[in-house]
């Protein structure tokens, strides 16, 4: 016989009395703990003007994350750990 399982994601909110309220159930929850942040307009303009000489930094601090062009966002952006997941 076949065995299988499914991972569900439950979004719950607690009220002031710590009573849980179900907000939604996700049938394909993300396991990522990061979020994409769009570059501010000045930084995006500078990035696009200097794209030919752009070299990403290896520093990964909160304010110095590498500029990314992955498919998570349609424009250059940075990733950082989501404060919700800390």
N, C-alpha and C positions, 0 to 999 in steps of 0.2 A: 504494500500500500504506500501511497505517496504521503509525505508529511510536508507541511508548509506552515508558514506563519506570516503575519502581517503586522507591521509597526504602525501604530496610530499615534497621532500627536493631539493631546488635549490642551486647549487654552482655557485656563481657569483664572478667575479674578476673585480675590477675597474682599469682602466688605469690612466695615469698621469693627464688626463683631467676629471677624475671621470666618464667616460663613462662605463656603465656596460657591461660585456661580460659574456654570459651564458656558463659555463663550462660543466655542466651536470645536469640532473634531476634524483633524486633517488626516486624510487617508494616505498621504505621501509627504510626511513632514521633513523639513530640512534638518540635516544633522550638523550643519555648519554653525559655528559660533562667532562668525565674523559678519560685518556689515560693510556695504560699499558707501563711500562718501564722495560725492562729486567735488571736484576741485573748485575753489572759489573763482569767480570770473577773472580776476587779475592773474592768478596762478595758471588758469587754463589758457589764457591768451599768451602768456610767456612761454608755456609749454609748447603751444602750437607754432609760435614764431621761431622757437629754437629747436624744433623737432630734429633737424639734421645733426645737431651736436648734443642731443640729449643722451645722457648716460645715467641710468638709475643708480641711486645711492644704495649701499648695502645696509645703512642704518635702518632699524625697524622700530624706532620709538614712536609714540603716539602721534607726534607732530612731524615725524620724518619718515613715514612709511613710503615705500617705493610706489611711484606712479604706475598704475596698472592699466592695461587695455584689454582685459579679459572680457568674456561675453556676459558677465554679470550686469554690466551697465554699458550703454551704447556710446559712452564718451570716456575720456581718460578720468581715472578715479583712484582712490586709495582704499585699502582694506584696513579695518581695525576690529579688535575684539568687541563684540556687542556688550554694552554695559548691562543689558538684561541677562546675559549669560555668565556674568562674573559671580 
